[in-house]
Amino acid sequence: MPEPSPQKLLHRFRLAGFAEGISFLVLLLVAMPLKYFFNFPQAVKVFGWMHGILFIGFLWLAFEVMGVLKKPFSWFLKAFAAAILPLGTFIFDRQLHQEEKNLRP
């Protein structure tokens, strides 16, 4: 299977960032209150798994983007920090959006 273009790869990474960011907010703002205020721990189990898979996928794509676009390791650390901070992926997306625009022909 041929490797996607850098622009498509970056676009996929941005989409993964949105999915990861939304899953993190759902985990923090919906599942955690359900667990601790309404004694419904199953919500954290389900959304925690979903968020974990999206988190790993986001970091995997970040590593792939770093290699294809020849980014420094500090860029990967920035992506990692964005993934562990609430709203971080949405803030990081501003930079990614500009980079995606610059890759367009």
KOLRO-918835 format. One record per residue: x, y, z of N, C-alpha, C in turn. Coordinates in steps of 0.1 Angstrom, whole numbers, padded with zeros to 4 digits, always signed. Layout:
XYZXYZXYZ...
***
This chain:
+0008-0012+0000+0000+0000+0000+0009+0012+0000+0007+0022-0009+0015+0033-0010+0013+0043+0002+0023+0049+0006+0023+0059+0017+0014+0071+0013+0006+0076+0022-0002+0088+0019+0007+0100+0017+0002+0110+0010+0009+0122+0009+0010+0129+0023+0021+0137+0024+0022+0144+0037+0010+0152+0041+0003+0158+0032-0009+0166+0035-0020+0157+0040-0022+0146+0033-0032+0137+0038-0029+0131+0052-0016+0128+0054-0012+0122+0067-0014+0133+0078-0011+0145+0075-0013+0156+0085-0028+0158+0088-0036+0157+0077-0051+0158+0079-0056+0147+0088-0052+0135+0085-0056+0123+0094-0052+0125+0108-0040+0131+0110-0035+0134+0123-0044+0144+0130-0048+0154+0123-0056+0164+0129-0070+0158+0133-0075+0150+0124-0088+0143+0128-0086+0134+0140-0075+0127+0141-0072+0119+0153-0071+0128+0165-0066+0139+0164-0065+0149+0175-0078+0153+0180-0087+0156+0170-0101+0160+0174-0108+0148+0182-0107+0136+0176-0113+0125+0183-0107+0122+0196-0094+0123+0198-0087+0121+0211-0092+0132+0220-0092+0144+0216-0096+0155+0225-0110+0154+0230-0119+0150+0221-0133+0149+0225-0135+0137+0234-0128+0126+0232-0129+0114+0241-0123+0118+0254-0113+0126+0255-0107+0130+0268-0117+0138+0276-0124+0148+0269-0134+0156+0275-0146+0148+0280-0150+0139+0272-0161+0130+0276-0158+0122+0288-0145+0117+0288-0141+0109+0300-0141+0118+0312-0135+0130+0311-0134+0139+0323-0148+0145+0327-0156+0149+0317-0168+0157+0321-0181+0149+0321-0181+0137+0316-0193+0128+0316-0190+0116+0324-0180+0108+0320-0178+0095+0327-0174+0096+0341-0165+0105+0344-0160+0106+0358-0171+0111+0367-0179+0121+0364-0190+0124+0373-0200+0113+0374-0203+0105+0363-0212+0094+0365-0206+0083+0375-0193+0081+0375-0187+0072+0384-0188+0077+0398-0184+0089+0401-0182+0094+0414-0195+0099+0420-0204+0105+0412-0216+0111+0418-0228+0102+0417-0228+0093+0407-0240+0085+0405-0237+0070+0406-0225+0067+0411-0221+0053+0414-0223+0044+0401-0218+0049+0390-0219+0042+0377-0205+0040+0371-0196+0031+0377-0182+0030+0372-0181+0024+0358-0191+0018+0353-0190+0012+0339-0187+0023+0329-0192+0035+0331-0190+0046+0322-0175+0049+0320-0167+0049+0331-0153+0051+0330-0146+0040+0323-0151+0028+0325-0145+0016+0319-0146+0017+0304-0158+0020+0299-0161+0021+0285-0154+0033+0278-0156+0045+0284-0150+0056+0278-0135+0057+0280-0130+0051+0291-0116+0050+0293-0109+0041+0283-0115+0030+0279-0109+0022+0269-0109+0029+0255-0120+0036+0252-0121+0043+0240-0110+0054+0239-0109+0061+0250-0099+0072+0250-0085+0066+0249-0083+0055+0256-0069+0049+0256-0065+0045+0242-0075+0039+0234-0072+0035+0220-0069+0047+0212-0077+0058+0213-0075+0070+0206-0062+0077+0210-0059+0077+0222-0046+0083+0227-0034+0076+0220-0034+0063+0220-0023+0055+0214-0023+0058+0199-0034+0058+0193-0035+0061+0178-0030+0075+0175-0033+0085+0184-0028+0098+0182-0013+0099+0183-0008+0092+0193+0007+0093+0194+0014+0085+0183+0008+0074+0179+0013+0067+0167+0014+0075+0155+0003+0082+0152+0002+0091+0140+0012+0103+0142+0013+0108+0154+0023+0119+0157+0037+0114+0153+0040+0102+0157+0054+0096+0154+0055+0095+0139+0045+0091+0132+0045+0089+0118+0047+0103+0111+0039+0113+0115+0040+0126+0110+0054+0132+0112+0059+0129+0124+0073+0134+0127+0083+0129+0117+0082+0116+0114+0091+0110+0104+0089+0115+0090+0077+0116+0086+0074+0119+0072+0077+0134+0069+0074+0143+0079+0076+0157+0077+0089+0162+0083+0097+0153+0087+0111+0156+0093+0110+0166+0104+0101+0164+0113+0099+0172+0125+0110+0169+0136+0114+0178+0144+0123+0174+0155+0116+0167+0166+0123+0160+0174+0117+0153+0185+0109+0162+0195+0113+0174+0196+0106+0184+0204+0092+0186+0199+0090+0185+0186+0076+0186+0181+0068+0174+0186+0073+0162+0186+0066+0150+0192+0063+0152+0206+0072+0158+0214+0070+0161+0228+0058+0171+0230+0057+0180+0221+0046+0190+0221+0033+0183+0218+0033+0174+0208+0021+0166+0205+0017+0157+0217+0027+0151+0224+0024+0143+0236+0018+0152+0247+0024+0164+0249+0018+0173+0259+0004+0177+0256+0002+0179+0243-0012+0183+0239-0022+0171+0242-0017+0159+0241-0026+0148+0243-0029+0146+0258-0021+0150+0267-0023+0147+0281-0030+0159+0288-0031+0171+0281-0037+0182+0287-0051+0184+0281-0061+0187+0290-0075+0189+0285-0074+0201+0275-0081+0200+0264-0081+0209+0253-0068+0211+0246-0058+0204+0250-0045+0205+0244-0045+0202+0229-0052+0191+0225-0052+0188+0210-0059+0199+0202-0069+0205+0208-0075+0216+0200-0066+0228+0199-0058+0231+0209-0049+0242+0208-0038+0239+0198-0033+0227+0199-0022+0222+0190-0027+0222+0176-0040+0220+0174-0045+0219+0160-0044+0232+0153-0043+0243+0160-0041+0256+0153-0028+0256+0145-0017+0251+0151-0004+0250+0144-0005+0240+0133-0012+0229+0135-0013+0218+0125-0021+0223+0113-0031+0231+0116-0039+0237+0105-0031+0246+0096-0022+0254+0102-0014+0263+0094-0004+0254+0086+0002+0244+0092+0011+0236+0085+0005+0228+0073-0008+0224+0075-0015+0218+0065-0018+0227+0053-0021+0240+0056-0023+0250+0046-0010+0252+0038+0001+0252+0045+0014+0254+0038+0018+0243+0029+0013+0231+0032+0016+0219+0023+0008+0219+0011-0003+0226+0010-0012+0226-0002-0004+0232-0014-0007+0226-0025+0000+0232-0037-0005+0245-0042
***
